[in-house]
Amino acid sequence: MTINELRAGLREAGFDSKYAECIESKAQRCVRFQAIPTNEEDLPLGCSKMGGSPDLPVGVSWPSHGNRLLDFRIQIDLQDLHPYPFCRILPPQGHLYFFLNDFDQPEGLDRADRGNWRVIFHPGPREELERRTRPSLGIKPVQFEPCRIAFHQALSPGWDEIPIHTLRLHDDQEDEWQYFIDCLPNETNHQLLGRPGRIQDLEYVTQLECQFLSNGLVMAKPAKPMDEARAKEVAPGATDWKLLLQLDSDEGAGMDWGDSMISFWIKERDLKERNFSQVWMVEERF
């Protein structure tokens, strides 16, 4: 949704212009995208794509965790993001690849989940890539339908919480605002950067989960208490975590998360240093 579309919706619903002004001043921009089912042979080598077979750099092994090969989700040709100035925090060229262990379906809420996903960054040209079929190793591999990707700039989600906190709405106003949000068109929430789409928890809660888990703290095992002293020590770094990629369910690609979305988070410093080895994945409910 663009800010102009949001303004029009607010006017129609009878909301004051201060709501749109509040959102426009505080919300971020993001790149949203659609996955359009396409025959694999019609997808050029190295193009941005979801599902199908990845175009990996020659000599780079298919990522695995233990004795399980990870499943390919999406590759991004970073040159496709050149039209969007706010994407300059990403590398200017090369490719990003996202893999996930769909067999074990990790939620990312346990320290032991690390390794069940992988983000690969290759800075080289397309000439160094080759289309790769996932080895089966005697197990029927998860195969998602190949899709080309169509990008567009959008207003990053977050308007569901910004006015509530910034304008200090009372209960009746908050209920009216939440009803308006619930009636907005339910777009597929595939996106790069920005604020996470419609999820149950606030953005900071997910940032805190990434910070705690990446620092070895327990989140998903209530029988074992958290190290409160350590948690207090590392908590200030939570806001360094930025959304890198969010994937919604997608019927065309054959991807189904149920009532959840998958998001990949990265520390701002790692992003600036082109270090994608410490990305954390979280399954978020909406």
N, C-alpha and C positions, 0 to 999 in steps of 0.2 A: 504493500500500500504506500502511495506517495503522500506527501503532506497535503497536496491539493485535494486528493481524494478524501483524506481524513477531514479536512476543513469542510468540504461539502457535506460529508456525513454528519458532522457535528451541527452544522447549521440546520440540516433537515430534522435532526433529533431535538433541536431547541437548546443546545448548549452554548454557553457564552464563549466568545472568541479567546478568552484567556486560557482555555483548555488547549487549544491548538498552539497558541504562543508558548505555553509552558512546554509542550512536547517538542516543538520545533527547536527551542533553545537548548534542550537537554538530551534529546534522543540522538542516536548515531545513525549513520548510513550503513547499509550493508549491500552485498550482492546476493540477490535471490536467483534461483535457477529452476528450470523445468527439465525433467528427463523425458526425452521423446524417443520411444522405441524405434530402433533402426536396425537394418541388417548389418551384421558385423563387417561384411566386406565393403559396405558403403561408408564406413567410418575411416577417415584418413589416419595413417600412423601418427601417433602423438597428439591427436586431438583430445579435447576435454570430453570425457565420456563416463558413463555410469554403467556398471555391470559388464558382461561379456568378458573379454580377455584383455589384460593390461598390456601396455607397450612399455616394457621394462628396459632399462639400460643393459646392453650386452655385458655379461660377466656378473651381473647382480643376481644373487640367488633369490628364489621365491621365499618370502619370509615365513618363518615357522615358530612354533612355541612348543617345546618338548618334542613329542613325536607327531604333532599335528600341524599341517600346513594351514596358514591363515587364508581367509577368503577375501578375494578382491572386491572392493566396493566402488571406488571412484578414482579417476585420475584427472588432474587439473593442469591444462596448459596455461602457465602463468601469463603468457603474452595476451591471453583473452581478457585479462583484467586491466590492461593498460588504459582503457577509456575511463577508469574510475580513480580519481585522484586519491581517495582515502585508502586505496589498495597499495599505495607505495610502500607501506610497511612490509609487504611481501616481497620476495625476490623478484626482480624485473623480468626474468626469463627462466626457463627450465620447467620442470614438472614436479607436482606433488602427487603421491600415491597413498591411498588409505586402505589398509587391510584390517580384518577383524576375524576373530575366531567365532564363527556362527554356530559351531557344534556345541561349544560349552556356554555360549551366550553370556559372557561376563557383564555384570552391571557396573563395574568400575568402583565398587564401594568396599573393596577389600584389597589390602596390600598385595595379596597373592594374585590378584587379577593382572598385575603388570606383566607384560609380555604377550597378552592375548590380543593386542592390537599393535599395529606398526604404521608409522608415517615415514615415507621415504621421500627425500628431496634429491632430485638429480638436476644439476645446473647446466648440463650440456645440451647440445643441439639434438634435433629429431634424428639426425643421421646416426646417432649412437643408440637408437632404440630398436627393439624387435618385439613383435607381437608374441606373447607367451601364453600357452595353454597350461592351466593348472595341472600338475601331476596328480594322479589319483592315489598312488601308494596303496592300492587295493581297497580304498574307501571311495564310495561314490561322492565326488566333490559337489559342494554347493555351487550352482551355476545361476547367476542372475542374468536377466535379459539385457542385451546390449542396448544402450540409449545414448543418443547425442544430447548435448547440454546446451540450453539456450539461457544466457545470462541477462539480467536486467538490474538496474539500481533500484533500491527501495528504501523506505524509512524503516530503520531497524526496529524490531519489536521492543517493547518496554513502555509503550503508552498505557498499558494496563496498570502500571504501578506508579509512574512518574507523577500524574496529577494528584493521586491519592496522598502521596507524601508531601509533594511540594506545595499544593494548594490547601493541604490540611482539611480535607473534606470530612464533614460529619457523616454519621452512619447512613442517613437517607440519601445524601449526595453520592456516597460511595456505592450504595446499592444501585442507584440509577446509572452511574458510570460503568459499573461492572456489567450491568444488563446490556448497555450499549456495546461494550467490548465483545460480549458473548454473541451478539447478533451480527458482528462484522463478518464479511466473507471469509470462509475458512480456507485460506490458501495453503498449498503444500509448503511446509516450512523447511525447504532445502535452502541453506544460506552459508555464505562465507563472511566472516568477521561480524562486527556489530554486537548487539545484545541478543541473548537467546530468545527464541520464539516461545509460544505459549506453553509454559511448563508450570508445575505446581509450586516449585520453590522459587524464591527470589534469586536473582543473579548472584548475589553475595554468598548465598548458601552453597551454591555449586562451586564458586571460587574457593570457599573455605574447605569444602570436601577435597578439591584438587590439592590444596596446600597441605592439608593434614596427611592425606594418603601418600602423596609424593615424598613426604618427610617421615614416613614409616609409622604414622599414628593409626590406631584402629578406629574404624567407623562402623563396620557392619557386624561386629561381634559384641553385643551388649554384655555378655557374660564376662568379658575381660575389660575392666575399666580403662578409660583413656588416661594417658599420662598428662594430667592437667597442667603441670609446670611446663612441659614441652609444648603443649598446645598453646599456652599463653605466649611462649617465646616465638613460635613460628606464625601465629595468626596474623600479625601485621602485614605479612607478605601475601595475603590472600588476594588483594586487589591487583596484584601483578599478573594474575591469570586472565587471559583474554580468549574469547571464543574464536577458534580457528575455523571449524566446520560443524554444521548441524545437518543431520540427515533425518528426514521424516519417512514414514512408510510411503511406498510408491508402488501402486498396482502394476504400472507399466513395466517397471524393472523387476517385479516379483519380490520386492522387499517389504516385509511386514513386521513392524515393531509392536503391534498391538496398541496399547494406550500409552506408548512411550516414544521418545525420540532419542537418537544417538548423537552425542556432541563430543567433539575433540577440542581440548583446551591446551593452551601453550602460554608459558610465561613470556611477558613482553621482552625481557632481556634475551631469552633464547630465540625469539622470533627475529630480533635485530641481528643476532649472531648467526642466523640460519642454522640453528641447532634444533632439529625436529626429533631428537632421540628421547626427549623427556616429556613428550606430549602425554596428557592424561585423558582417558575416555570415560564418559559417564553416561549411563542410560537414565534419562530423565522422564518422569511421568507428567502427563498434562491433564 
